[in-house]
């Protein structure tokens, strides 16, 4: 399965304060671990919201609103895409990250996979698969 | 922490740590089977203690220390029984060294080498293929017997037996725990890549219509492949295999139609292709090609897959380059199937007549006599050349050769469409 690991913004990130050399080195090592484990799919840091915009839709119109945006804790500062076998595995990985020493909160969300969308595994095929698994389990 | 949460956390730690743990222990004990037992013992200890003491800050180190102590105890016990042997003196010294070594002392290189040794051992060519795949998924992937059984849709006892026999075979053959050298390395590497790609195809090629896809198997194979690419970054075929798998996996969502029928590459909705995986595949391909070696079969297949991945629409496909790649591939892997794929590419690049010439040559050779795709391809090319009567009989022949009911119907439809107006 895949997960998106969401790093929330802080007053620091919103102020455009760049991470210290020490933190960058630690983060680099952590990312290397993820790469070596075949887990890391993608990783990006987002610039502060002052550099971004929002497009608010309504009444057939899209209005552009310039950042910065107020609710810091709801803003995203960066994300990873990981390939893991379970949410628990993602949790275990994040415990090994530099975030362990911080006060921050990281959110982990599963990505919709092909199977979740339904087509591809018709009800007939699903039934076929399940009955085969059942027969194997009984033997 | 509540019990089920701890259990899940310990499972996750196992998934992350078990391969390295077993690898490190295998170096100590020189026996992969024993290494796994010791690792499992450490896991049992963790299951007993961690719910009470909490998960340690460095779970990998904890497991390694626990297992290592047990290993040293066992070795000492064996040594006490065989005290007469002179060689033992040296072994005992080595053990004393090991027991004083701090767990963190293992440099990353050492751990990496151990993991590489483990991968080579699990994929040893003396083992039958199913045993290699089961052993690799178990020791390197950290999957349980039940998970492997479920993934391959075989009974659990069958998988358990395969793994037991595999370990015994390795022990009895005295397979050394090492990274092969020289000419042996090429052969052993080919075996490793074969195992990984086999696992991948088990999940990928099982398209709906006859069976169903099993993406988790593709994910396992990809993950092991990526690990290998970091352990052996100077081997271009490893990057080639990873690139091929990433790009093929990028199409999983597009390969099935709404009724579960397989959708051919050229008919797939490219908006459903996973761009993250394509991006990764192209990077892996570049990594492999940048090593400057002559491209091997995996790298060539990856390059072909990349041509499709880069094309926004089927019309944008660089068939001329694909043909050149097949020209190279056919020299390395001169099988009729590769020749047929080449004929298709030639037709797309240089016109149906050129492709048909190659297909006709294959038909004359007779090697693909019972392969439905040969008449199917010939039928296709004959249609493009306006030779409808011949095309019809080719499609009818193909329909008879295929085992898949749905495909047979499609081919008969195509035959009917060739009927004279």
HADDOCK unambig.tbl for C-alpha pairs under 7 A between the chains (distance, minus, plus):
assign (segid A and resid 36 and name CA) (segid B and resid 227 and name CA) 5.34 0.50 0.50
assign (segid A and resid 36 and name CA) (segid B and resid 230 and name CA) 5.74 0.50 0.50
assign (segid A and resid 37 and name CA) (segid B and resid 227 and name CA) 5.48 0.50 0.50
assign (segid A and resid 38 and name CA) (segid B and resid 223 and name CA) 4.65 0.50 0.50
assign (segid A and resid 38 and name CA) (segid B and resid 224 and name CA) 6.83 0.50 0.50
assign (segid A and resid 38 and name CA) (segid B and resid 226 and name CA) 4.88 0.50 0.50
assign (segid A and resid 38 and name CA) (segid B and resid 227 and name CA) 5.20 0.50 0.50
assign (segid A and resid 39 and name CA) (segid B and resid 223 and name CA) 6.84 0.50 0.50
assign (segid A and resid 88 and name CA) (segid B and resid 8 and name CA) 5.98 0.50 0.50
assign (segid A and resid 88 and name CA) (segid B and resid 9 and name CA) 5.69 0.50 0.50
assign (segid A and resid 88 and name CA) (segid B and resid 12 and name CA) 5.78 0.50 0.50
assign (segid A and resid 89 and name CA) (segid B and resid 12 and name CA) 4.44 0.50 0.50
assign (segid A and resid 92 and name CA) (segid B and resid 9 and name CA) 6.73 0.50 0.50
assign (segid A and resid 92 and name CA) (segid B and resid 12 and name CA) 6.45 0.50 0.50
assign (segid A and resid 92 and name CA) (segid B and resid 13 and name CA) 6.63 0.50 0.50
assign (segid A and resid 114 and name CA) (segid B and resid 253 and name CA) 5.21 0.50 0.50
assign (segid A and resid 119 and name CA) (segid B and resid 257 and name CA) 6.78 0.50 0.50
assign (segid A and resid 119 and name CA) (segid B and resid 258 and name CA) 4.94 0.50 0.50
assign (segid A and resid 119 and name CA) (segid B and resid 259 and name CA) 6.71 0.50 0.50
assign (segid A and resid 119 and name CA) (segid B and resid 260 and name CA) 6.36 0.50 0.50
assign (segid A and resid 120 and name CA) (segid B and resid 208 and name CA) 6.44 0.50 0.50
assign (segid A and resid 120 and name CA) (segid B and resid 256 and name CA) 4.91 0.50 0.50
assign (segid A and resid 120 and name CA) (segid B and resid 257 and name CA) 6.23 0.50 0.50
assign (segid A and resid 120 and name CA) (segid B and resid 258 and name CA) 6.30 0.50 0.50
assign (segid A and resid 120 and name CA) (segid B and resid 259 and name CA) 6.69 0.50 0.50
assign (segid A and resid 120 and name CA) (segid B and resid 260 and name CA) 4.24 0.50 0.50
assign (segid A and resid 121 and name CA) (segid B and resid 212 and name CA) 6.90 0.50 0.50
assign (segid A and resid 121 and name CA) (segid B and resid 260 and name CA) 5.86 0.50 0.50
assign (segid A and resid 122 and name CA) (segid B and resid 259 and name CA) 6.34 0.50 0.50
assign (segid A and resid 122 and name CA) (segid B and resid 260 and name CA) 5.91 0.50 0.50
assign (segid A and resid 133 and name CA) (segid B and resid 153 and name CA) 6.82 0.50 0.50
assign (segid A and resid 136 and name CA) (segid B and resid 154 and name CA) 6.73 0.50 0.50
assign (segid A and resid 136 and name CA) (segid B and resid 155 and name CA) 5.29 0.50 0.50
assign (segid A and resid 137 and name CA) (segid B and resid 155 and name CA) 6.79 0.50 0.50
